Amino acid sequence: MADDATPRSLASKLDHLFASVRSRGADEPTYREVAAAIADQGGPTISPSYIWQLRTGLKDNPTLKHLQALARYFGVETAYFFDDAAAERIDAELALLTAMRDAGVRSVALRAAGLSPESLGLVRDVIDGARRLEGESRRRGGGRPQPSDDTPGDVSHSDG
């Protein structure tokens, strides 16, 4: 993150985790579910209302143990809450994981696994070309074709 950028608040980071970290097709976890999971993992006592207060910014000074428990629940490093550079890196990883939930993206990634760096470069070039073509089509008023129910590679098993 740039030096002149305003650091993100704890509430903003926690809100981003709630919105980003979940299984494909699942709703955001409830505050009660998060509190119960933290307790089940042997973490400190934390109430659903306190998690809500942290997420909305009404409270902004939790204990290290609470931040460690929240980080463990969401599967991120505790540094996510303290270090904006770490948060930026982790957010990029979360964005990639979110994209990978899409069956088509996952299918391309799995097919590309094991290719040489040169071949991966060719795949990137083809994808970049397709993006440019779709961008031009949208500017002319054309739309992106919507996937049908029988789209190849559509996998319907759960992610976790």
N, C-alpha and C positions, 0 to 999 in steps of 0.2 A: 504494500500500500504506500502511496506517496506520503512524504513527510508532512505536507500541508493538508492532507485529508483529515477529516474529523473522524476520530475513532468511533467505531460502532458500539452502541450500548449493549449491556448484558441482555436487556429485553429484546433488542433487535436480533441478537445472535440466537437466543433461546427460541424466539418466534420462528426464525429460519429453520432451526432444527426440527421443531414440531411440524412445519410445513414440508420439509424435505425428507426426513428419515422415517420411511415406512415401506411396507411391502406394496407391490404393485396392486392397485385397485383398492387398497385399504384406506379407511378414513384416518384422520389424525388421531393419535391416542388421546384419551381423555386425561385430565389431570389426576383423576382417581386411579386410572390404569398405570400411569407413570409412577405415582406414589407407591402403589401396591408392588409394582415390579422392582422398585428400588428396595423396598422392605424385603421382598423375596430374595434379592441378591445379597442380603445381609448389610445393606447400606443404612445410613442414619435415618431416623424418623423425619419425614417431611410430609406435610399435609398437602392435599390437593389445592387448598386455597392459597397456601404459600407459593406453590409452583405457579399458580395463576398470577399472583402478585409479582413474582419475578418476571414472568413473561410480559406482563402489561406495564412494567416499570414502576409499579407502586412501591415495590421494595427493590433495592439495588445493591445490597451489601450482604450477600449470603456468606455462610461459612465455607471454608475450603472443602470441608467434608461434603457439604451439599453440592458444590460445583463438581467435585470428583464423582459423586453418585450420579448426577445428571449427565456428565460426560460419559460415564460407563454405560448408562442406560441408552444413550443415543449412539454409542460406539465411536466417539471421537476422543481426541486427547484433551485433557483438562486445559492445556494451553489455548485451546479454542476460545475460551472465555477471557483470557488475559492478553494474548498476543495477536494483534490484528494481522500480522503476516501469516501466522499459523492459521488463523480463521479464514483468511483469503485462500490459502492452499487447500484447506479442508473443504471450503465451499466449492472450489473447483472440482475436487474429488466427488463431492456429493452430486454436483451437476452431471458429472459423467455417469455416476451410478443411476441417477434418475433417467438419463437418456437410455441407458442400457436396459431399463425396464421395458422399453418398447421392443416388441418381438422382432420387428424388422431390423432395428439397429443391432440387437443382440445377435440375430442371424448373420448379419454381415460381419460382425466382430468375430464370431466363432469360426466363420469360414476363412477369415484372414489370419487366424492364429497359426503360427508356424511358418508363415511366408517369409522370404528373405526381405531385408530392408529395401532392396530395389523394387521388389514386387509390391511391398506395402506402399512405397512411393507412387507406383502406378495406380494402385487402388485409391489413394488420396487424390491423385490428379483426376481420376474419373468422377469421384464424388464431388470435388470442387467444380468440375465442368457441369455436372447435373445441377448443382446449386445455382450456378450462374444461369443455366437455361430456365430453371424454375423461377428465378428472380425476374428474368425478362418476360416470362409468360404472365406473371402476376402484374407487372407494370402495364402490360397490354390488356389487362382485364381477364386473362385466363386464370383458372384456379388450379390448385394442386389436386390431382386425382385422389379420391378417397379410397382407402382400402376396402375391399369387399370382405364378406364373412369367410370366404375361402382363400384368403391371402396366404400364400405359401410361407411356412416358417412360423405361423402363429402358434405359440405354445401356451397352453392354458393351465400349467401346473403352478403351484404356489411358490413364492420366493422366500420361504423361511419357515 
